[in-house]
């Protein structure tokens, strides 16, 4: 019996859906995660590289992204940081660091 998608898959889907809603579709270029634990929580640290077309819609989405809330079944988004943004005339690359924790 499958438990369903993992936190990384749920996070990617939520980010893609959020970007489409903001009228600035993105694509995932790279995605990786590592297990993470503290004395009271377990979860994962995610590193993502997204690509998008530069413009006002992307700028607005990125400005709102650190405060956005995403429904990640069985997980909570604890922290989202835009590590860096690299732009050229044709494409923008967004590097994100995200911490998810498992719900108990």
C-alpha positions as CSV (number, residue, x, y, z in Angstrom):
1,X,0.0,0.0,0.0
2,X,1.4,3.4,-1.0
3,X,1.5,6.3,1.4
4,X,1.3,8.8,-1.4
5,X,3.8,11.4,-2.6
6,X,6.7,12.4,-0.4
7,X,7.3,15.9,0.9
8,X,9.6,16.8,-2.0
9,X,7.0,15.8,-4.6
10,X,4.2,17.6,-2.7
11,X,6.4,20.7,-2.4
12,X,7.2,20.8,-6.1
13,X,3.6,20.4,-7.1
14,X,2.5,23.2,-4.7
15,X,5.2,25.6,-6.0
16,X,4.3,24.9,-9.7
17,X,0.6,25.4,-8.9
18,X,1.2,28.6,-7.0
19,X,3.3,30.0,-9.9
20,X,0.6,29.2,-12.5
21,X,-2.0,30.9,-10.3
22,X,0.3,33.9,-10.2
23,X,0.6,33.9,-14.0
24,X,4.3,33.1,-14.0
25,X,4.7,29.4,-14.7
26,X,8.0,27.9,-13.6
27,X,9.8,24.7,-14.2
28,X,11.9,22.7,-11.8
29,X,15.5,22.4,-13.1
30,X,17.0,20.7,-10.1
31,X,15.6,19.4,-6.9
32,X,17.3,17.6,-4.0
33,X,16.6,17.0,-0.3
34,X,18.2,15.6,2.8
35,X,16.6,14.3,6.0
36,X,16.6,16.7,8.9
37,X,15.8,16.3,12.6
38,X,15.8,18.3,15.8
39,X,15.0,17.2,19.3
40,X,11.3,17.5,18.6
41,X,10.8,17.4,14.8
42,X,11.7,15.4,11.8
43,X,11.5,16.5,8.2
44,X,13.6,17.5,5.3
45,X,15.7,20.3,3.9
46,X,15.0,20.9,0.2
47,X,17.1,22.7,-2.3
48,X,15.4,23.6,-5.6
49,X,16.4,25.5,-8.8
50,X,13.5,26.9,-10.7
51,X,13.5,28.5,-14.1
52,X,11.0,31.1,-15.3
53,X,10.5,34.0,-17.7
54,X,11.6,37.3,-16.1
55,X,8.9,39.9,-15.6
56,X,6.6,41.6,-13.2
57,X,4.5,38.5,-12.5
58,X,7.6,36.6,-11.4
59,X,8.8,39.5,-9.2
60,X,5.4,39.6,-7.5
61,X,5.3,35.8,-7.0
62,X,8.8,35.8,-5.5
63,X,8.0,38.7,-3.2
64,X,5.0,36.8,-1.8
65,X,6.6,33.3,-1.8
66,X,8.4,33.4,1.6
67,X,5.1,34.0,3.4
68,X,3.0,31.7,1.3
69,X,1.2,28.7,2.8
70,X,1.1,25.4,1.0
71,X,-1.0,22.3,1.8
72,X,1.5,19.4,1.9
73,X,-0.4,16.4,3.2
74,X,1.4,15.0,6.2
75,X,4.0,17.8,6.2
76,X,4.2,21.4,7.2
77,X,6.3,24.0,5.3
78,X,8.3,25.5,8.2
79,X,10.6,27.8,6.3
80,X,11.1,29.0,2.7
81,X,14.0,31.2,1.7
82,X,15.0,32.5,-1.7
83,X,18.7,31.8,-1.7
84,X,19.4,33.7,-4.9
85,X,18.0,34.9,-8.2
86,X,20.0,34.9,-11.4
87,X,18.5,36.7,-14.4
88,X,19.4,37.2,-18.0
89,X,17.3,38.6,-20.9
90,X,15.5,35.3,-21.5
91,X,15.3,33.4,-18.3
92,X,15.4,33.8,-14.5
93,X,16.8,31.1,-12.2
94,X,15.5,31.0,-8.7
95,X,17.3,29.0,-6.0
96,X,15.2,28.0,-3.0
97,X,15.9,26.5,0.4
98,X,12.9,25.0,2.1
99,X,12.4,23.2,5.4
100,X,9.5,20.8,5.8
101,X,8.5,19.0,9.0
102,X,6.4,15.9,9.3
103,X,3.0,16.2,11.0
104,X,2.4,13.9,13.9
